[in-house]
Amino acid sequence: MSKIESTINKNQGSALIPMVILTALFFILGFVTWLNGPLIPFFELACELTESQAYFVAFAFYIAYFVMAIPSSWVIEKVGYKNGVSLGLIVIALGAFMFYPAAESRTFVLFLIALFVMGTGLAILQTAANPYVVVIGPRESAAARISVLGIANKLAGFIAPLVLTALVLSNMQDYTADKIAALDSVARSAALDTLALQLQTPYIYMGLVILVLALFVKLSPLPEIDLDEDGNVAHMSIFKQIKNAFQYPQLVLGVITLMLYLAAEVLAGDSIGSFGKQLGVYGENGNFYLKLTSFTMTAMVVGYILGITLIPKYVSQVQALKASGILGFILVILIVTISPNIMVQLPGIPSLPLVILLVALLGLANALCWPAIWPMALQDLGGYTKIASAILIMGIIGGAVFPLVYGSLVETINSANQINGVAETAKSGNQIAYSMLLPAYMMIIFFAFKGHKYRTWSKK
């Protein structure tokens, strides 16, 4: 690692260029990722789905990370990190283009396949790009560098729902569930077809922009890196590398922590729109609930700015993770206990239930988790850093599985409320189901206080 760092840091320019490129990449990554939040209620309406079925949007996207992380590591082994970044972007663009035939036929399965392809591209991109963040500067400030990239990522997450709403969903008042239900079968099908077709143009343009970025990266001076300079790992099979990497407790515990943290991050961003819709947050144009993901992203941007400001000068990344876990735990307790009828008024936006803002504030608690967990889990892994990065990315499966569990819990609780005649003003399944995040923040707290320190499984 020292050779890599000295090579890249010979002058400020050599470190600046990779950071500029990585910032652009993480912006694209965030834009693509956080479009999923508003797509969930959109597909629920356009494809006539139940709430639990709509959460397959998140599942199809994030399961690609788990399925393709190890193959991505193998691909990067063959083509190199720089070419891996370009290849990842090309695959993302391919997935974006697949939205065109999916919208043409209004077939949810085709949309899911397109999302899986985009997730595959992001898995390759993450596997190739993340090690750069660790090696272009001192490890103790890795969390601060990741925070810079996180701001780009979540700034894109703030912009994405607004852009999608403006370009695609600006007339949602004409496509409310009640209005659609009142139409006859022929008119309803025609209206939903028209709604789905609005996704075609934005995704075609997005795919073209990403292809241009792939070409730019290919021609850029982004340096190639080698995380196994001594060749101690390169001769091993991929399965042997995985087996040996799992001998490091900090990695295994880091993967578990990352998986549970991703559950919290994805739910905070992707479920807030459906929760707002359930609480009647529509706004004048009937589409305000689709913009609520931006609230979560705003909170995350604030968290990343705090990370850049405070880490490592005033607060270590370990301390930041401790504070994040504790804050998240407290917020979840408040979310599941507070009355949904308590309203707050913020300037320029419709009156909102306080519980919605608390869900958005989970973004603040989550912001510094990825930047802290990543370098802590990779510490002291040497030549296994490459395969460990792929294994960590597999932890993103938390973002695939837990939204499905959440959606299932929501439907189960809401059905039970209806059967038992619970008043509509009582807490819904959408609110109570957030309690599933309590174990996630407990694991984050454990990893921050103790888990990251383990270097052997033996008890001595």
N, C-alpha and C positions, 0 to 999 in steps of 0.2 A: 504493500500500500504506500510505503514511503516514497518509492521510486515514482509511482503514479502521481502522488501529490506534488513531488518536487518538479516533475515534468510539466504538469498543468499549471502550477503556481510560479513558474519562472518570472512571469510578469502579470500584472493585473489584467491585461487584455486577454491573456489566455484563459483566465477564469471567468472574465466577464462575458465572452462570446458564448461559452457553454450555458451560462446562466440565462442569457437572453433567449437562446434557442429553447432551453428547457421551460422557460416561462411561457413562451408561445405554445409549446406542446401541452403544458398543463392547462392552459386556457382552453384549448381544443378539447382536451380530455374532460374538463369540467362542463363545457357547453354540451357535449354529447351525453354525458352521464346524467346531468340534472334536468334534461328534457323529460326523463322518465316520470318525474313527479306529476306534472300536468297531463302526461299521456295516460296515466292510470284512470282518472275519472273520464277523460275523453274517450278512451276505448270502452269503458263501461257503458257509455251512452251509445257510441257509434256502432259497436259490435254487439250490443244488447247482452251484456255480461252481468253476472252477479259480482258483488264486491270482491269476494275471494278469488274469482276467476280473473278479475282485472289485475290482481297483484302478480299474475304470471308475467306481466311486463317486467317487473323487477327480477323475477326468477330467471327468465330467459336471458336477460342481460348479464346478471351477475354470476350465473352458473357457468358461463363461458370462462370466467376467470379460473374457476376450480378445474374445469375440464382441460383447458388449454394452457395452464401455467407451466407445467412440466414440458409439454411439447414446445412451448414458446422458448423455454430455456435451451432445448435441443436445437431449435431453429437458429437462435442467436449464437450458439456454439459454432454453427456452420457458416453463418453469414457475417457475424460480428455485431457489435452493439450499434454502430452508426447505421448500418444497413437494416438492422432490426427495427430501428425507429422508423425508417422510411417504409419498410414493409408493413408495420403495424398501422401506419396512416393509410396505406393503400387498402388494407382490409376494412378499416373503418369506413372509407369512402364507398367500398363495394356494398357494405351493409346499408349505407344511406341510400344508395341507388335502388336497393331492393324494396324500399318503401313505395316506389312507384307502382309496380305490379300488385303489391299488397293492398294499396289504397284503391287501385282500379277494381279489384275484385271484392274489397271490403272483407277480407278473410283474415281473421285474428291469428290463425296459425302461421300465415305468411309474415305477418308483422312480427311474430315471435321469432321466426327464423332470421329475419332481418336484424332484430335486436341481438340475437345470439352471435351473428356474424360481426356486428359492431363491437360486442363485448369481447370477441376473439381478438379483434384488432387492438383493442385497448389492453388486453392481457399481454400481447406481444410488446406494445408500446411501453407499458408499465415495467415489464421485465427488463427491457432494454434501457429505459430512461432512469429508473430509480437508482441504480448503482452510481450513475454520474453524480447524483446529488451528494452521495456519501464521500466520494473521492476527490471532489474539486475543492475541498477545504478541510480544516480541522474537524475531527469527528465530534468534539465537544460543542461545536456550533452547527452541527448537522440539522438539529431541530429548527434553528433560526432560518437556515437556507430552505428547508422544506416549507417553513412558514411563508417565505416569499412566494414559492411556487403555489402554496395553498391559497394565497390571496388571489393569484391569477385563476386558480381552479374554481374557487367559490365566487369570485367576481363574475366568471362565466356562468356559474350556477345561479347567480342573481339575475343576470341578463337573459338567460335562456328562456325561463318561463314567460318573461315579459315580451320577448320577441315572438315566441310561439303564439302567445295570446293575441298580440297585435296583428300578426300575419295570417293566422289560421283560425283563431277562436274569438275574433272580435264581435261576432254576431251570435254568441251563444244564447242570448235571450230568445232567439228564434228556435233554439234547439234544446229547450229544457225537457226533462223527462216527462213532465205533465203534458206539454204540448205535443211531443212525439207520440205519447200513448193515446192521445185523443184522435190521431189520424187513422184512416183505414189502412189496411195492410200494404196496398200499392203505394199510397202517398207516404206512408212511414218508411218504406224501403227506399223510395226516391230521395227523401229528405236525408236519410242516414248515408246514402251513397254520396250525396253532395257534400255532406260534412266530412266524410273520409277522404274525398278527393282533394280537400284543402291541404292535406299533408304533402302532396306530391312535389309541388314547386319548391317549398323551403328545403326539403331533404335533398333534392337534386342540386340546388345551389350549394348546400352545405358539403355534399360529396365533392363537388368541383373545387371548392376552396381547400378542402383537406388534401386533394390530389396535388394542388399547387404547393402546399406546405411540404408534402412528401418529396417533391422535386427539389424544393429549397434546401431541405435537410440533406438530401443526397449530395448537393453541390456545396454545402456549407463546410467551414473548417472545423466542425465538431470533431474532437480527437477520438481515436479509438482507444479503448482501455483494455487492460488485461488484469483480472482480479486473481490470477493464479500464476504470478510471475515465476515462481520456482518450479512449476510443473508438478506439484505434489498431488494434485487432484485430477488433472486433465487426462491421465492415463486410465482412470477408473470409469467403469460403466455408470450410466445415469442412476441405476438402481443401487449401486454400491455407494455413490455419493449421497443419495437420499438416506440410506441406512446409517451412514456415518454422521450425517448432519443431525439426525434425530438423537444422537448421543449428547447433544448440547441442550441442557434444560432451558437456557434462556431463549433458544429458538422455539422449542415446542410450546413453552408457556406463552411466548410472544405470538405464535400463530393462533392459539386459543383466544388470547386477549384481543388480537386484531379481528378475529372472526366475530366476537361478541360486540366489539366496538363498531364494526361495520353494520351490525344489526341496528344499533342505536342511531348511527348516522343516516342510514338509508330510511329507516322509519321516520325519523324527524323531518326529513326532506320530502319523502314520497307519500306519507300518509296524511300530512297536514292539510292537503287540499281536500281529500275525501272527508276528513274530520270537520273541516270548515263547512263543506257542503251539507253534512249531516246536521250541523248546528244552524244552518240557514244563512251563511255568510255569502250572499250573492252579489251585492253591489248593484249599481244602476244598470249596467249592461249584462247582468246575469252571469258574469264570468270571473268575478273577483276571487272566488275560491281557488281558481286555477293559478293565481299569482302568489298564493301563500307560500309556495316553496321558496320564493325570493326572500321572505322574512327569515327563514331558517338560514339561507345562504348569507344574508346580511349579518346575522349573529356570528356565523363562522368567520366571516371576513374580519369582524372586530376581534375575535379570538386570535386570528393569525397576526393581526397588527400588534396585539399585545405580546405575542410570541417573539416577533421580530424585535420589539422594543426591549423586552425583559430578558430574553434568553441569548447568551448565557451570562450576560453581565450582572444581572440582578437575581435571576432565578435559574436554577438548573433545569434541564429537561425532565429530570426525575421529579423535582418539586412541581413542575407544571403538570405532569401526569397525575400526581397525587391530587392536586387541586381540581383537575378536570373530572376525575372519578368521583370525588366527594360532591362536587357541584351537580353532576349528572344524577347522582343518587337522590339528592335533596329535591331536584326538579321533578323527578319521576314521582316521588312521594306526593308532591304538591299537585301534579297533574291528575293523579287518580283520586285525590281526596277533595279537591276544590269544587265548588258548585259550578256547573256550566252556565248558570244564569247570571253570574257576575260579569258585567260588561265594562269595557274601557273605551275611551274615545281618543284616538291619536289624530294629529293634524293631517288633513287631506285624504283620509281613508274612512271607510264605513266603520260604524261601531262594531267592536270585536269582543267575543268572550275572552276573558282573561286567560282561560286555560289554553286557548290557541296561541297566545303570546308565550306562555310557558313552554309549549311544545317547540316553538321557534327558538327559544333560549337554549334548548338542548344543543343547538348548533354552536353556541358559545362553549358549552361543556365539551363538545366533541372536537372542536377545532384543533387542539394541540395533541390529541391522542395519536393520530397517525404520525405526525412529525416526531413524537417522543418514542413511540413503540418501535418504529422501524429501526433506528440506529441502536436502540437498547437490545433488541432481539438479535441483531447482526454482529454485535460486539464480540471480538475475539474468535471469529469463525475462520479467519484466514482465507485459504483457497476455497472453502465451502461457501463463501459469501454469495457466489453466483447461484448455486442451486438453492441456497437458503432464501435468496430473494424470490425465486420462483415458488418455493413452499409458502412463504409469507403471502404472496399474491393469491395462493389457493385459499387463504383465510378469508378472502373476499366473498367466499360462499355464504358467509353470514348475511350478506346483503341479498342473497338469493332465497335462502330458506326462511328467514325470520319474517319477512313481509307476508309470505304465504301463511305462516302460523298466526300472524296478527290478523290477517283477513278472515281466517277460519274462526279465530276467537271472537272477532267482531260479530260475525253472523250467528255464532252459537249463542252469545250473550244476548244479542238483540232478539233472536227468536225466543229465547227463554223469557225475556221481558214481555214480549207480546203475548205469549201463552199465559203468563202469570198476571197479565193486566197491569204491568208497571206503567206509571204515567210517563208521557212523552217528555216531560220536563226533567225527568230523572236522568242520572248518568247513563249514557249509552255504552254499548259494547266498544265503540271507537275509543272512548275515554278509559274505560276500565282495562282494556287490553294492553295499554301502555305499561302496566305493571310487570309485563314479561321482560322489561328492560332492567329491572332491579338486579338480577344476577349478572347482567352484562357489566354494570358499573361496579359491582362488588369485585368482579374479576380484574377490572382495570385498577381498582384500588390495591388489590393483592399484588398484582404485577409491579406496580409502582413502588410499593413499600418493601416487597421481599422477593417476588418471583424473578425479577431481572438480575438478581445477584447470584443466582444458582449457576454453578459451573460443572457440577457432577450430580448424577442421580444417586450415588451412594451416600449413606448416612454416616457422617464422620464428625 
